[in-house]
Amino acid sequence: MSESLLDARKTRARTWFETLRDDICAAFEALEAALPARAPLADRAAGRFVRTPWSRVDRSRVYPRSAI
């Protein structure tokens, strides 16, 4: 497989997973926002996700090739 094809597939996969993550977070945030007034914990503000950057490290503390 050529390097450019591999890079294109990585980009497409990354975009798909990021979209999936965003859709899941948005669905949970919408559930909290739609909580009925009489529901338990309804007196609290709806929660929101905070996205923070991270890097994956394996047990040997060596970065995987995709993170280089």
Backbone as JSON, one array per atom type, in Angstrom:
{
  "sequence": "MSESLLDARKTRARTWFETLRDDICAAFEALEAALPARAPLADRAAGRFVRTPWSRVDRSRVYPRSAI",
  "N": [[0.84, -1.17, 0.0], [0.54, 2.17, -0.83], [2.2, 5.06, 0.57], [0.77, 7.46, 0.44], [-1.87, 6.58, 0.08], [-2.27, 5.21, 2.48], [-2.01, 7.35, 4.3], [-4.26, 8.84, 3.52], [-6.32, 7.1, 4.23], [-5.91, 7.0, 7.0], [-6.52, 9.63, 7.67], [-9.21, 9.76, 6.92], [-10.3, 7.84, 8.68], [-9.69, 9.0, 11.15], [-11.23, 11.35, 11.02], [-13.79, 10.2, 10.93], [-13.95, 8.92, 13.48], [-13.66, 11.15, 15.17], [-15.97, 12.58, 14.52], [-17.9, 10.72, 15.36], [-17.33, 10.71, 18.13], [-17.99, 13.41, 18.74], [-20.73, 13.41, 18.09], [-21.75, 11.56, 19.97], [-21.12, 12.86, 22.39], [-22.65, 15.2, 22.06], [-25.22, 14.1, 22.04], [-25.46, 13.09, 24.68], [-25.23, 15.52, 26.08], [-27.53, 16.8, 25.16], [-29.49, 15.15, 26.28], [-29.14, 15.72, 29.03], [-29.77, 18.44, 29.02], [-32.45, 18.35, 28.41], [-33.66, 17.37, 30.64], [-36.39, 16.75, 32.74], [-38.02, 19.13, 34.93], [-38.75, 18.11, 37.43], [-37.19, 15.92, 37.82], [-34.65, 13.85, 39.39], [-31.77, 15.62, 40.47], [-32.28, 17.74, 38.81], [-32.09, 20.33, 39.59], [-29.55, 21.11, 39.22], [-27.03, 22.49, 37.02], [-26.93, 21.61, 33.55], [-24.6, 19.19, 32.44], [-21.5, 19.52, 30.65], [-19.23, 18.38, 28.21], [-15.69, 18.49, 28.35], [-13.16, 18.83, 26.19], [-9.93, 17.57, 26.05], [-6.57, 17.62, 24.92], [-4.62, 14.69, 24.25], [-2.13, 12.08, 24.4], [-1.43, 8.8, 23.39], [0.29, 6.3, 25.16], [2.13, 3.34, 25.28], [2.66, 0.5, 27.54], [5.42, 0.24, 27.73], [6.22, 2.76, 27.61], [6.78, 3.8, 25.15], [6.1, 5.71, 22.35], [3.42, 5.1, 20.07], [3.75, 4.42, 16.55], [1.97, 5.97, 15.01], [1.7, 8.27, 16.51], [3.93, 9.76, 16.25]],
  "CA": [[0.0, 0.0, 0.0], [1.36, 3.38, -0.93], [2.19, 5.96, 1.73], [-0.31, 8.45, 0.29], [-3.14, 5.89, 0.32], [-2.32, 4.97, 3.92], [-2.3, 8.63, 4.94], [-5.64, 9.19, 3.21], [-7.16, 6.24, 5.06], [-5.77, 7.45, 8.39], [-7.25, 10.89, 7.78], [-10.63, 9.43, 6.86], [-10.65, 7.16, 9.93], [-9.63, 10.0, 12.24], [-12.41, 12.2, 10.87], [-14.96, 9.4, 11.31], [-13.96, 8.74, 14.93], [-13.9, 12.45, 15.8], [-17.39, 12.86, 14.32], [-18.61, 9.82, 16.26], [-17.14, 11.26, 19.48], [-18.76, 14.64, 18.86], [-22.15, 13.06, 18.08], [-22.07, 10.94, 21.25], [-21.1, 13.92, 23.41], [-23.81, 16.07, 21.84], [-26.43, 13.37, 22.45], [-25.51, 13.1, 26.14], [-25.5, 16.89, 26.51], [-28.94, 17.07, 24.87], [-30.27, 14.44, 27.3], [-29.08, 16.49, 30.27], [-30.46, 19.72, 28.83], [-33.88, 18.08, 28.32], [-34.09, 16.75, 31.89], [-37.59, 17.4, 33.28], [-37.78, 19.93, 36.13], [-38.98, 17.31, 38.65], [-36.28, 14.76, 37.83], [-33.53, 13.98, 40.34], [-30.64, 16.45, 40.07], [-32.71, 18.76, 37.84], [-31.74, 21.65, 40.1], [-28.15, 21.39, 38.84], [-26.82, 22.86, 35.61], [-26.62, 20.49, 32.66], [-23.17, 18.98, 32.25], [-20.9, 19.68, 29.32], [-17.94, 17.72, 28.06], [-14.52, 19.32, 28.11], [-12.2, 18.04, 25.42], [-8.53, 17.89, 26.34], [-5.65, 16.86, 24.07], [-3.91, 13.61, 24.91], [-1.32, 11.19, 23.56], [-1.43, 7.43, 23.89], [1.6, 5.72, 25.42], [1.97, 1.95, 25.71], [3.27, 0.2, 28.84], [6.87, 0.4, 27.69], [6.39, 4.21, 27.52], [7.2, 4.11, 23.79], [4.98, 6.23, 21.6], [3.13, 4.32, 18.86], [4.22, 5.07, 15.32], [1.01, 6.98, 14.54], [1.78, 9.49, 17.32], [5.22, 10.42, 16.01]],
  "C": [[0.89, 1.24, 0.0], [1.2, 4.26, 0.31], [1.03, 6.96, 1.64], [-1.69, 7.83, 0.52], [-3.32, 5.62, 1.81], [-2.66, 6.25, 4.67], [-3.74, 9.06, 4.71], [-6.61, 8.37, 4.07], [-7.1, 6.64, 6.54], [-6.58, 8.72, 8.62], [-8.75, 10.63, 7.8], [-11.1, 8.76, 8.15], [-10.68, 8.14, 11.09], [-10.87, 10.89, 12.21], [-13.66, 11.47, 11.31], [-15.05, 9.27, 12.83], [-14.21, 10.06, 15.66], [-15.37, 12.85, 15.67], [-18.24, 12.0, 15.23], [-18.53, 10.34, 17.69], [-18.01, 12.49, 19.69], [-20.26, 14.36, 18.9], [-22.58, 12.43, 19.41], [-22.11, 11.99, 22.36], [-22.31, 14.83, 23.27], [-25.11, 15.4, 22.28], [-26.56, 13.35, 23.98], [-25.81, 14.5, 26.68], [-26.96, 17.27, 26.28], [-29.85, 16.37, 25.89], [-30.29, 15.23, 28.61], [-29.84, 17.79, 30.15], [-31.98, 19.53, 28.84], [-34.44, 17.43, 29.59], [-35.31, 17.48, 32.44], [-37.3, 18.08, 34.63], [-37.92, 19.12, 37.42], [-38.05, 16.11, 38.76], [-35.19, 14.97, 38.89], [-32.38, 14.77, 39.7], [-31.0, 17.54, 39.05], [-32.36, 20.17, 38.3], [-30.31, 22.05, 39.76], [-28.06, 21.76, 37.35], [-26.48, 21.61, 34.79], [-25.11, 20.4, 32.46], [-22.74, 19.18, 30.82], [-19.55, 18.98, 29.32], [-16.85, 18.74, 27.81], [-13.49, 18.45, 27.4], [-10.78, 18.52, 25.72], [-7.64, 17.05, 25.44], [-4.94, 15.79, 24.89], [-3.08, 12.83, 23.9], [-1.31, 9.81, 24.2], [-0.01, 6.93, 24.03], [1.39, 4.28, 25.84], [2.75, 1.71, 27.0], [4.78, 0.37, 28.86], [7.24, 1.89, 27.61], [6.95, 4.63, 26.16], [5.97, 4.59, 23.03], [4.71, 5.36, 20.38], [3.53, 5.12, 17.62], [3.28, 6.17, 14.85], [1.1, 8.28, 15.32], [3.07, 10.26, 17.08], [5.06, 11.48, 14.95]]
}
